[in-house]
């Protein structure tokens, strides 16, 4: 089985409202898949259909090799779910909560006890096994939820905002745990609004908007696509403006430096031996649109992106002046930029 999840024109309607519209996607087995979408986009509805909580209006999906309409019980045996809001009994201990889940799945007593101990040790919560869940911290409760969701050895684990409200240290512990679970053979479906978390963990990302799958790729692939799209749009805009200027018989150079027609590539550098001569040379480069200097020695250049050698020209100027650079970077879009672009936010 190559894919953990496949959807085929998966659709859910409520009266005249279409929550999910003909969704088609394939999620590879043993991958970490980030499922993103603004509130009301259809993300939760999709997850509910994939976990057999609600039936689709039309279309279908295969989860762990089983059809959600034809074999919902088999699907449920193959999936685990960690909801955003911890759904544990606060007055029961961590172990008692997990034992209830084991009973629900009909696990034999001997296998159940061994499995609980192994999982609690895996997620590092065994020390709190006999404490009431209500006395545990948010991060500890999430660990207990993970154990409960893994007790029946599911192939696919759905995580809904697993680190929301947690401190940075606990977040990193859970990130390591998610990565470890994936390495042990679990397919992870991660729903999150934390773009850094998604970019850090996920092999693939799907973005749903207004019920439609608006984007599907690797995190880097989505960012590269945005770069190319922005460059294409900017190129068309620049061409149109230049044509208009030419038609109006404008003087040459009006689209060049300071106050030009577009923003270009941005390059940021921290130079420890910045001099007025170097700054003047950078400002005088034909590819420079704008120079911003900070008291720390950081220089931010706005470069003409029409010139493919713009960055090379800057680097040559730095070498000619024996500049000592402790930091240099160009700005690429983040996954959050992609999300905003795709969803129209």
C-alpha positions as CSV (number, residue, x, y, z in Angstrom):
1,X,0.0,0.0,0.0
2,X,1.7,3.2,-1.3
3,X,-0.8,5.7,0.2
4,X,-2.1,5.9,3.7
5,X,-5.0,8.0,2.7
6,X,-6.7,8.6,-0.7
7,X,-9.7,10.7,-1.4
8,X,-11.9,10.5,-4.4
9,X,-14.1,13.5,-5.1
10,X,-14.8,13.6,-1.4
11,X,-17.7,16.0,-0.8
12,X,-19.8,17.1,2.1
13,X,-22.8,19.5,1.9
14,X,-25.2,20.9,4.4
15,X,-28.3,22.0,2.5
16,X,-27.1,24.5,0.0
17,X,-23.7,24.9,1.6
18,X,-20.7,22.9,0.4
19,X,-18.2,22.4,3.2
20,X,-15.9,20.2,1.2
21,X,-16.0,20.2,-2.6
22,X,-14.7,17.2,-4.6
23,X,-11.5,16.8,-2.6
24,X,-8.9,14.6,-4.3
25,X,-5.5,14.0,-2.6
26,X,-3.1,11.2,-1.8
27,X,-1.1,11.1,1.4
28,X,1.9,8.8,1.3
29,X,2.3,6.0,3.8
30,X,4.9,6.7,6.7
31,X,4.9,10.4,6.0
32,X,4.0,13.5,8.1
33,X,1.3,15.4,6.4
34,X,0.3,18.9,7.4
35,X,-3.3,19.9,6.8
36,X,-3.9,23.6,6.9
37,X,-6.8,25.9,6.4
38,X,-8.4,29.0,7.8
39,X,-11.4,28.6,10.1
40,X,-14.4,27.5,8.2
41,X,-12.3,26.2,5.2
42,X,-13.5,22.6,5.5
43,X,-10.5,21.2,7.3
44,X,-12.4,19.8,10.3
45,X,-15.2,18.4,8.1
46,X,-12.6,16.6,6.1
47,X,-11.0,15.1,9.2
48,X,-14.4,14.0,10.5
49,X,-15.1,12.2,7.2
50,X,-11.6,10.5,7.2
51,X,-12.1,9.3,10.8
52,X,-15.6,8.1,10.1
53,X,-17.3,10.5,12.4
54,X,-19.6,11.8,9.6
55,X,-20.3,10.2,6.2
56,X,-19.5,12.1,3.0
57,X,-22.4,13.4,0.9
58,X,-20.7,12.0,-2.2
59,X,-17.4,10.6,-3.2
60,X,-15.4,8.5,-0.8
61,X,-11.9,7.9,0.8
62,X,-9.6,5.0,1.5
63,X,-7.9,5.2,4.9
64,X,-5.3,2.6,5.7
65,X,-6.6,0.6,2.7
66,X,-10.2,0.6,3.8
67,X,-13.1,2.5,2.3
68,X,-14.7,4.9,4.8
69,X,-18.2,4.1,3.6
70,X,-17.9,0.3,3.1
71,X,-15.6,-0.5,6.0
72,X,-15.8,2.2,8.7
73,X,-15.1,-0.2,11.6
74,X,-11.9,-1.4,9.9
75,X,-10.9,2.2,9.4
76,X,-11.4,3.0,13.1
77,X,-9.1,0.1,14.1
78,X,-6.3,1.6,11.9
79,X,-6.5,5.2,13.2
80,X,-5.7,7.1,16.4
81,X,-6.9,10.6,17.2
82,X,-5.5,13.2,19.5
83,X,-8.0,16.1,19.6
84,X,-7.1,19.7,20.3
85,X,-9.1,19.7,23.5
86,X,-7.9,16.9,25.8
87,X,-10.7,14.4,26.1
88,X,-9.6,12.5,29.2
89,X,-11.4,11.9,32.5
90,X,-9.7,14.3,34.9
91,X,-10.6,12.3,38.0
92,X,-9.1,9.1,36.7
93,X,-5.3,8.4,36.6
94,X,-3.3,8.4,33.4
95,X,-3.1,4.6,33.4
96,X,-6.9,4.3,34.1
97,X,-7.7,6.5,31.1
98,X,-5.5,4.5,28.8
99,X,-6.9,1.2,30.2
100,X,-10.4,2.4,29.2
101,X,-9.3,3.0,25.7
102,X,-7.7,-0.5,25.6
103,X,-11.0,-2.0,26.8
104,X,-12.8,-0.1,24.0
105,X,-10.6,-1.8,21.4
106,X,-10.9,-5.2,23.1
107,X,-7.3,-5.6,23.8
108,X,-6.3,-8.8,25.8
109,X,-5.2,-8.1,29.4
110,X,-1.6,-9.3,29.1
111,X,-1.0,-7.4,25.9
112,X,-2.7,-4.3,27.3
113,X,-0.5,-4.0,30.3
114,X,2.7,-4.5,28.4
115,X,1.6,-2.0,25.7
116,X,0.7,0.7,28.2
117,X,4.0,0.4,30.0
118,X,6.0,0.5,26.7
119,X,4.1,3.6,25.4
120,X,4.3,5.5,28.7
121,X,8.0,4.9,28.7
122,X,8.2,6.0,25.0
123,X,6.5,9.4,25.6
124,X,8.2,9.8,29.0
125,X,5.0,9.9,31.2
126,X,5.4,6.6,33.1
127,X,6.4,8.5,36.2
128,X,2.9,10.1,36.3
129,X,1.0,6.9,35.4
130,X,-0.9,6.7,38.8
131,X,-1.6,10.5,39.1
132,X,-5.1,11.9,38.4
133,X,-5.0,13.5,34.9
134,X,-6.5,16.7,36.5
135,X,-3.3,17.2,38.4
136,X,-1.1,17.0,35.3
137,X,0.2,19.9,33.2
138,X,-1.1,20.6,29.7
139,X,2.0,18.9,28.1
140,X,1.7,15.9,30.4
141,X,-2.0,15.5,29.5
142,X,-1.2,15.6,25.8
143,X,1.3,12.8,26.4
144,X,-1.4,10.7,28.0
145,X,-3.7,11.5,25.1
146,X,-0.9,10.2,22.7
147,X,-0.6,7.0,24.7
148,X,-4.4,6.5,24.6
149,X,-4.5,7.1,20.9
150,X,-1.6,4.6,20.2
151,X,-2.7,1.8,22.5
152,X,-4.3,-0.2,19.7
153,X,-1.3,0.2,17.4
154,X,-2.9,2.3,14.7
155,X,-1.2,2.9,11.4
156,X,-2.4,6.5,11.1
157,X,-2.4,9.1,13.8
158,X,-4.4,12.3,13.5
159,X,-3.1,15.2,15.6
160,X,-5.3,18.3,16.0
161,X,-3.3,21.3,17.2
162,X,-1.2,19.0,19.5
163,X,1.0,21.8,20.9
164,X,-1.4,24.7,21.2
165,X,-1.1,26.5,24.5
166,X,2.1,24.7,25.5
167,X,5.4,26.4,26.5
168,X,8.3,26.3,24.0
169,X,10.2,23.6,25.8
170,X,7.2,21.2,26.0
171,X,6.5,22.0,22.3
172,X,10.0,20.8,21.3
173,X,9.6,17.6,23.4
174,X,6.3,16.8,21.5
175,X,7.9,17.6,18.2
176,X,10.7,15.1,18.9
177,X,8.1,12.6,19.9
178,X,6.0,13.1,16.7
179,X,9.2,12.6,14.6
180,X,10.0,9.5,16.6
181,X,6.5,8.1,16.1
182,X,6.8,8.7,12.4
183,X,10.2,7.0,12.3
184,X,8.7,4.0,13.9
185,X,6.2,3.6,11.0
186,X,3.2,5.8,11.8
187,X,1.7,8.1,9.3
188,X,1.0,11.4,11.0
189,X,-1.8,13.8,9.9
190,X,-1.0,17.1,11.6
191,X,-3.6,19.9,11.8
192,X,-2.0,23.1,13.0
193,X,-2.0,26.8,12.7
194,X,1.7,26.9,13.8
195,X,3.5,27.5,10.5
196,X,6.9,26.9,12.0
197,X,5.7,23.6,13.4
198,X,4.3,22.5,10.1
199,X,7.5,23.5,8.2
200,X,9.7,21.8,10.7
201,X,7.9,18.5,10.8
202,X,6.0,17.9,7.6
203,X,7.0,16.0,4.5
204,X,4.0,17.3,2.6
205,X,1.4,20.1,3.2
206,X,-2.1,20.5,1.9
207,X,-4.0,23.8,2.2
208,X,-7.8,23.7,2.0
209,X,-9.7,26.9,1.4
210,X,-13.5,27.3,0.9
211,X,-13.8,23.5,0.7
212,X,-11.3,23.2,-2.1
213,X,-7.8,21.8,-2.0
214,X,-5.9,25.0,-3.0
215,X,-2.3,23.7,-2.7
216,X,-0.5,20.5,-2.2
217,X,3.3,20.0,-2.1
218,X,6.3,19.8,0.1
219,X,6.9,22.9,2.3
220,X,9.8,24.0,0.2
221,X,7.9,23.3,-3.0
222,X,5.1,25.5,-1.9
223,X,7.6,28.3,-1.1
224,X,9.4,27.9,-4.4
225,X,6.1,28.0,-6.2
226,X,5.2,31.3,-4.5
227,X,8.6,32.8,-5.4
228,X,8.1,31.9,-9.1
229,X,4.5,33.2,-9.1
230,X,5.6,36.5,-7.5
231,X,8.4,36.8,-10.0
232,X,6.1,36.1,-12.9
233,X,3.5,38.6,-11.6
234,X,6.2,41.3,-11.0
235,X,7.7,40.7,-14.4
236,X,4.3,41.3,-16.1
237,X,3.7,44.4,-14.0
238,X,7.2,45.8,-14.8
239,X,6.8,45.1,-18.5
240,X,3.4,46.8,-18.5
241,X,4.7,49.9,-16.7
242,X,7.8,50.1,-18.9
243,X,5.6,49.9,-22.0
244,X,3.4,52.7,-20.7
245,X,6.4,54.8,-19.9
246,X,7.8,54.2,-23.4
247,X,4.5,55.1,-25.0
248,X,4.4,58.4,-23.0
249,X,8.0,59.2,-24.1
250,X,9.4,59.2,-20.6
251,X,13.0,59.9,-20.0
252,X,15.3,56.9,-19.7
253,X,16.0,55.8,-16.1
254,X,12.7,56.8,-14.6
255,X,12.1,53.2,-13.6
256,X,15.5,52.8,-11.9
257,X,16.7,53.8,-8.5
258,X,15.0,55.2,-5.4
259,X,11.3,55.6,-6.2
260,X,11.4,53.0,-8.9
261,X,8.4,51.0,-10.1
262,X,8.8,47.9,-8.0
263,X,10.4,46.3,-5.0
264,X,13.2,43.9,-5.8
265,X,15.2,41.2,-4.2
266,X,16.2,42.1,-0.6
267,X,19.6,41.2,0.7
268,X,20.6,41.8,4.3
269,X,24.2,41.9,5.5
270,X,26.0,42.5,8.8
271,X,29.4,44.2,8.0
272,X,31.8,44.7,10.9
273,X,34.1,47.1,9.0
274,X,31.5,49.1,7.1
275,X,32.9,52.3,5.7
276,X,31.4,55.3,4.0
277,X,33.3,54.4,0.8
278,X,31.8,50.9,0.8
279,X,28.4,52.3,1.4
280,X,28.8,54.8,-1.4
281,X,29.9,52.0,-3.8
282,X,26.9,49.9,-2.9
283,X,24.6,52.8,-3.4
284,X,26.1,53.6,-6.8
285,X,25.7,50.0,-8.2
286,X,23.4,50.0,-11.2
287,X,21.4,47.1,-9.6
288,X,20.8,49.0,-6.3
289,X,17.3,50.4,-5.8
290,X,17.6,51.3,-2.2
291,X,20.1,51.1,0.7
292,X,19.1,51.1,4.4
293,X,21.9,51.3,7.0
294,X,21.5,50.5,10.7
295,X,23.7,51.6,13.5
296,X,24.8,48.0,14.1
297,X,26.5,47.8,10.8
298,X,23.7,45.9,9.1
299,X,23.0,47.0,5.5
300,X,19.8,46.1,3.7
301,X,19.9,46.4,-0.1
302,X,16.9,46.5,-2.4
303,X,18.1,45.1,-5.7
304,X,16.7,45.2,-9.2
305,X,15.4,41.7,-9.7
306,X,15.3,42.1,-13.4
307,X,19.1,41.8,-13.3
308,X,20.1,38.1,-12.8
309,X,23.6,39.1,-11.7
310,X,22.4,41.6,-9.1
311,X,23.6,39.6,-6.1
312,X,26.9,38.8,-7.8
313,X,27.6,42.5,-8.4
314,X,27.0,43.2,-4.7
315,X,29.3,40.4,-3.6
316,X,32.1,41.7,-6.0
317,X,31.8,45.1,-4.5
318,X,32.1,43.6,-1.0
319,X,35.2,41.7,-2.1
320,X,36.8,44.8,-3.6
321,X,36.5,46.6,-0.3
322,X,37.6,43.7,1.8
323,X,34.3,43.7,3.7
324,X,34.1,41.5,6.8
325,X,30.7,39.9,6.7
326,X,29.4,38.1,9.7
327,X,25.9,37.5,8.4
328,X,24.3,37.6,5.0
329,X,20.9,36.5,3.8
330,X,18.2,37.0,1.1
331,X,14.6,36.9,2.0
332,X,12.5,34.0,0.7
333,X,8.8,33.6,1.5
334,X,7.9,31.6,4.6
335,X,5.2,28.9,4.7
336,X,3.0,31.5,6.4
337,X,3.4,33.7,3.3
338,X,2.2,30.7,1.2
339,X,-0.8,30.2,3.4
340,X,-1.8,33.8,3.2
341,X,-1.4,33.9,-0.6
342,X,-3.3,30.6,-1.1
343,X,-6.2,31.4,1.2
344,X,-6.4,35.1,0.3
345,X,-5.8,36.1,3.9
